[in-house]
Amino acid sequence: MDEKSSPISRFVRILHAAPRRSLLAVLLFVALAGVFGGPVAGALDTEGGFAPPDAESSRALERIEAATGLQPSAGVLVLVESPATVADTVATLSAVEGVAAADPAGPATDGSSTLVTATLRAGLDEEKIAQDVIEAFDGRAGVTLGGEAVLGLQLGEQTEKDLSRAELFAFPVLVLLSILFFGGRGAVLPLIVGITTVLGTFLALLGVNQLYGLSIFALNLVIGLGLGLAVDYSLFLLSRYREELTRQGAGPSAVLTTMRTAGRTVVYSAATVAVALATLAVFPMGFLRSMGIAGATVAVVAALASLIVSPALFGLWGTKLARRQRTSGEGRWYRFSHAVMRRPGAIAVATAAVMLLLAAPALRANWTPVDETVIPQTLSSRVVADTLTEHYGTDTGTPVSIAVRSDDASQVEDFAGAASALPGVASGTEPAGPADLGGGTWQLDLLVDGDATGDQARTVVNDVRDLAADTGVDALVTGPAASFIDQQDALAGTLPLAVTLLVVLTMLVLWLMTGSVVLPVKAVLMNVLTVGVSLGSIVFVYQDGRLTGLLGYTPNGGVEPTDFLVAAALVFALSTDYGVFLLGRIKEAREEGLSEREAVASGLGRTGSIVTAAAILLAVAIGAFSTSEISFMQQIGISTAVGVLVDAFVVRSLLVPALMALMGKWNWWSPMWLRRVHDRVGLSEGRPELVLAN
């Protein structure tokens, strides 16, 4: 089919020929997306989903809830300053719909307060109950509300506040930087594409949420990544259009060439970002799945938005978007790349060595679960948690609960005795006996010395599970330590599949783009280095407890593993994104007949300033995560900002030209049979004689 008569070309011509109507349609879509997709935050899950829903610890909780109709632990905790108001507090809690029982739980060791606990009915909306409890105590002095239900509600509210703060921080900065980097009217393009991307993704996720409940934390990713990709794609398309204006002048031909070249690269870029983040969806945790779905969705929407809005704006303003720039690529980046390629071996080794050194802290990452330390100290649920630790002695051990199903009471008694005698179970805490919950379900509660991530707590959980397997007792173990073990096992069991998919799909997209099997391998290896540096930064800062005053977080001696994986996937995706931009121009220069080194220099000369500007803008967009008051969201923002800046200023500037100079024409090697497959697919734009034969 003639390229000019293809459906895509005709669609681009329509957008270019009727720019006002095209932009009006975009505006209408944005308005509808804002109306229907804007409230998505209130529809998403605030529980996070950091544990597998089908894990043993989760099934144990379900077993207890099914037998009792109650949640196994108190969902609302209230600290009452005046002993005289304890009875009134109990009565107020008991009157809230969904609260099954409220009881005094004793005074603090320093006498500063008295704890009142409320047990909630199972299967109800915890957030609704928590909101009702807060309203019931509204305006009452001397009362502080906390517990898991209140924490979940406040976490959702804090996330919405963080989203607003990120928008207030990122938008003005991005606008100013866009004016600087895009120049004049060109700064309007990323603004329109960014708004369209974010609201369009909100609308898409609202639909996805009807089928699969998403985590509210995914919205942070939508805003940061959506704005960042909108800037990236807009900058790349506008820069190429300005080149074509110089070559061809205003008109459909310049737009068609831009969309055929830069537009094609945007498609490949979006594909690499989408497949990289989509691999998070293979993990069973709701948090990771939500991040994967949201990340893949926002990449696709960003590409569509940029490819639709750009031709319309090009048609509307034409030469008014022109800006003086070199079309030959022989500027600072061109000369810099030739300087690098004069000593490619030494520069490649030195750069890789420095990056390995910076990545080294990632190897000593210590995993810690999501606990009360991730939220601001000003929230009432955090105040309650800290007070319980300091003045109620709740840090003396880790609870381990066992849900046993059996009709033989003596068997349950024997199992309880054996479990209570296991090494590591706190002395003096042996229970009076298992509690009969009815229907053949029993509950046994133990206390283990140490915290949930300690070796002793995990050993006891594993020993109890082994004991159940050896004795044939149907016993399920839950509690903080059990949940943490189940999370680690799920991550370890799924990680090989996720990594395999990440590597294979990324290499497949890059092969489709380049026809080479060498370049995808190199891209993956360089991405691993970049990911290592970015992850090393959060271990160095958060695990080691640095910059606490500046970032406003509470260190807990480690990092949460699921946000570690989100950061890794995000940095890997964006590193590939920038690699696609550069490789696209190098491939194009090579197909124009330039020598290997000259093609590399020309490609870097044309994209160096674009990639670095895009990295700065994207670092601002995603770095806005660092303004969050939830520490694990901060970690994602900071590690990603570090990753994209390192990738743009180090990897694309030093490693890529050095390695491509070392390998020369072998960069484009592909087996003969695979090259035939690639040509048959019809994605090769170059002359076949320029591709190295097997």
ZIMO-V714797 format. One record per residue. N is the residue number from 1. OMEGA is omega in whole degrees, 0 to 359 (999 if undefined). Layout:
# ZIMO-V714797
n,omega
N,OMEGA
N,OMEGA
This chain:
# ZIMO-V714797
n,omega
1,177
2,183
3,183
4,181
5,180
6,179
7,181
8,179
9,179
10,180
11,178
12,179
13,178
14,179
15,182
16,184
17,181
18,188
19,183
20,178
21,179
22,180
23,176
24,177
25,177
26,179
27,178
28,178
29,180
30,179
31,179
32,179
33,178
34,181
35,185
36,182
37,182
38,181
39,186
40,182
41,181
42,183
43,185
44,184
45,180
46,182
47,174
48,180
49,182
50,179
51,179
52,182
53,181
54,180
55,181
56,181
57,178
58,180
59,177
60,177
61,180
62,179
63,179
64,180
65,180
66,182
67,187
68,187
69,182
70,170
71,187
72,178
73,182
74,181
75,179
76,177
77,182
78,173
79,182
80,184
81,183
82,178
83,183
84,183
85,181
86,181
87,179
88,177
89,178
90,180
91,180
92,178
93,183
94,182
95,180
96,180
97,182
98,176
99,182
100,182
101,176
102,185
103,171
104,182
105,174
106,182
107,175
108,181
109,179
110,178
111,184
112,182
113,175
114,182
115,173
116,182
117,178
118,176
119,184
120,175
121,182
122,174
123,180
124,180
125,182
126,182
127,178
128,178
129,180
130,179
131,178
132,178
133,180
134,179
135,180
136,181
137,182
138,178
139,181
140,181
141,175
142,181
143,178
144,186
145,178
146,184
147,187
148,182
149,179
150,178
151,179
152,179
153,182
154,178
155,177
156,179
157,179
158,178
159,178
160,176
161,180
162,178
163,179
164,180
165,180
166,178
167,181
168,179
169,189
170,187
171,180
172,180
173,180
174,178
175,180
176,180
177,178
178,177
179,180
180,186
181,183
182,179
183,173
184,183
185,181
186,181
187,179
188,185
189,180
190,179
191,180
192,180
193,181
194,179
195,179
196,181
197,184
198,182
199,177
200,178
201,175
202,180
203,179
204,181
205,176
206,176
207,179
208,183
209,176
210,181
211,181
212,183
213,182
214,177
215,181
216,181
217,179
218,181
219,175
220,180
221,181
222,182
223,183
224,182
225,180
226,178
227,181
228,179
229,177
230,178
231,180
232,186
233,179
234,181
235,181
236,180
237,181
238,180
239,180
240,179
241,178
242,175
243,183
244,174
245,180
246,183
247,191
248,186
249,181
250,179
251,183
252,184
253,179
254,179
255,181
256,178
257,179
258,183
259,179
260,183
261,181
262,178
263,177
264,179
265,177
266,179
267,179
268,179
269,179
270,179
271,180
272,178
273,183
274,183
275,179
276,181
277,179
278,179
279,176
280,183
281,179
282,177
283,183
284,182
285,180
286,180
287,182
288,179
289,180
290,179
291,179
292,180
293,181
294,181
295,179
296,181
297,183
298,178
299,179
300,180
301,179
302,179
303,180
304,181
305,182
306,182
307,177
308,183
309,185
310,180
311,180
312,179
313,177
314,179
315,182
316,188
317,175
318,184
319,177
320,177
321,183
322,178
323,182
324,177
325,181
326,174
327,181
328,182
329,184
330,178
331,183
332,182
333,177
334,180
335,180
336,181
337,177
338,178
339,178
340,185
341,174
342,176
343,188
344,182
345,182
346,182
347,179
348,181
349,182
350,181
351,180
352,181
353,179
354,180
355,176
356,178
357,180
358,180
359,186
360,180
361,180
362,181
363,180
364,179
365,178
366,185
367,176
368,181
369,172
370,178
371,185
372,182
373,183
374,184
375,182
376,180
377,182
378,180
379,184
380,179
381,177
382,178
383,179
384,181
385,180
386,180
387,178
388,179
389,186
390,191
391,178
392,176
393,181
394,179
395,184
396,180
397,180
398,179
399,175
400,181
401,182
402,177
403,184
404,175
405,182
406,175
407,181
408,183
409,181
410,177
411,180
412,179
413,180
414,180
415,180
416,179
417,180
418,180
419,181
420,182
421,181
422,176
423,179
424,176
425,186
426,180
427,178
428,181
429,181
430,184
431,178
432,179
433,179
434,180
435,179
436,182
437,181
438,178
439,180
440,178
441,182
442,177
443,178
444,180
445,177
446,173
447,183
448,177
449,177
450,181
451,187
452,182
453,182
454,181
455,185
456,180
457,180
458,178
459,180
460,179
461,180
462,179
463,178
464,179
465,176
466,179
467,179
468,180
469,182
470,184
471,180
472,179
473,178
474,184
475,177
476,185
477,177
478,185
479,183
480,181
481,180
482,178
483,180
484,177
485,181
486,177
487,181
488,180
489,180
490,178
491,181
492,181
493,183
494,186
495,180
496,179
497,181
498,180
499,179
500,178
501,180
502,183
503,185
504,182
505,177
506,179
507,179
508,180
509,180
510,176
511,178
512,182
513,189
514,186
515,182
516,172
517,181
518,183
519,177
520,179
521,178
522,181
523,180
524,181
525,178
526,177
527,179
528,177
529,180
530,178
531,179
532,179
533,182
534,179
535,176
536,181
537,182
538,174
539,181
540,183
541,192
542,180
543,181
544,174
545,179
546,176
547,181
548,179
549,181
550,185
551,176
552,178
553,178
554,181
555,177
556,174
557,180
558,177
559,180
560,190
561,182
562,178
563,172
564,180
565,178
566,179
567,180
568,180
569,182
570,179
571,178
572,181
573,183
574,175
575,176
576,178
577,180
578,177
579,178
580,179
581,184
582,182
583,179
584,180
585,177
586,179
587,180
588,179
589,179
590,180
591,174
592,175
593,179
594,177
595,185
596,183
597,180
598,178
599,178
600,180
601,179
602,179
603,179
604,178
605,181
606,185
607,186
608,181
609,180
610,182
611,180
612,176
613,179
614,180
615,178
616,180
617,180
618,177
619,176
620,183
621,181
622,177
623,176
624,173
625,185
626,176
627,178
628,176
629,174
630,194
631,183
632,173
633,174
634,183
635,179
636,181
637,184
638,181
639,180
640,178
641,177
642,183
643,183
644,179
645,177
646,182
647,183
648,188
649,182
650,186
651,183
652,182
653,186
654,186
655,184
656,180
657,180
658,182
659,179
660,176
661,180
662,187
663,176
664,183
665,180
666,174
667,188
668,183
669,174
670,176
671,184
672,183
673,181
674,177
675,177
676,178
677,180
678,179
679,181
680,177
681,175
682,182
683,180
684,180
685,187
686,177
687,186
688,181
689,181
690,180
691,185
692,180
693,180
694,999
